[in-house]
Amino acid sequence: MIVAMKKARIVVLKEDQGTLLSALQKKSIIMPIANNETNLLQTDDPFLQRAEKTLQILKKYSEKPKFGTQLIYSYDEFIEKEEKRQERKNCII
């Protein structure tokens, strides 16, 4: 006996999606008629809508901004610069 359903919400890992849908269809539990991923994200649940909005807002903060450029010196360059600093320091005193 076929009974019309308005919608069903199934949460499954993407790699298991095909296996689960075919198993549900073979057991005559559900007959999927369309595979539209955009419809999967739309929901009437206010909690899920709020969570989705929050994730979109936080997405722009996912990468931390860099604080200037990173200078990389070899050991010899570091010693040379340190000696110049010491010379300048001695001239001031």
C-alpha positions in Angstrom: 0.0 0.0 0.0 1.4 3.4 -1.0 0.8 6.3 1.4 1.7 9.8 0.3 4.1 11.7 2.5 4.7 15.4 2.6 8.3 15.2 3.6 10.8 13.2 5.5 14.1 14.4 7.1 17.0 11.9 7.1 20.4 12.8 8.4 23.2 10.7 7.1 26.9 11.0 6.1 27.3 11.8 2.5 29.3 8.6 1.7 26.5 6.5 3.2 23.6 8.4 1.5 23.3 6.1 -1.5 23.5 2.9 0.6 20.8 4.1 3.1 18.4 5.3 0.4 18.6 2.1 -1.5 18.2 0.0 1.7 15.1 2.1 2.7 13.7 1.7 -0.8 14.3 -2.1 -0.8 12.6 -2.5 2.6 9.6 -0.5 1.2 10.0 2.1 4.0 10.5 5.1 1.8 10.6 5.9 -1.9 12.8 8.9 -2.7 11.6 10.8 -5.7 14.1 13.7 -6.0 17.7 14.3 -4.9 17.9 18.1 -4.5 20.6 19.1 -2.0 19.3 22.7 -1.7 16.0 21.4 -0.4 17.8 19.4 2.3 19.1 22.6 3.9 15.7 24.4 4.0 13.8 23.9 7.1 11.0 25.3 9.2 12.8 24.7 12.5 13.7 28.0 14.0 16.7 26.5 15.9 18.2 25.2 12.7 17.6 28.5 10.9 19.3 30.4 13.8 22.3 27.9 13.7 22.7 28.4 10.0 22.6 32.2 10.3 25.2 32.0 13.1 27.5 29.8 11.0 27.3 32.2 8.1 28.2 35.2 10.4 31.1 33.3 12.0 32.5 32.1 8.6 34.2 35.4 8.0 36.1 35.0 11.3 37.4 31.5 10.5 40.8 32.7 9.5 42.8 35.0 11.9 44.3 38.1 10.3 48.0 38.3 10.1 49.9 40.9 12.3 52.2 42.2 9.7 54.9 40.4 7.7 57.1 37.7 9.2 60.8 38.4 8.9 63.1 35.4 8.6 66.9 36.0 9.2 69.7 33.6 9.1 71.9 33.3 12.1 74.7 35.4 10.6 72.2 38.2 9.6 70.8 38.2 13.1 74.3 38.5 14.7 75.1 41.3 12.3 72.0 43.2 13.1 72.5 42.7 16.8 76.1 44.1 16.6 74.7 47.2 14.8 72.1 47.7 17.5 74.8 47.4 20.2 76.9 50.0 18.3 74.0 52.4 18.1 73.2 51.9 21.8 76.8 52.6 22.7 76.8 55.8 20.6 73.7 57.1 22.5 75.2 56.5 25.9 
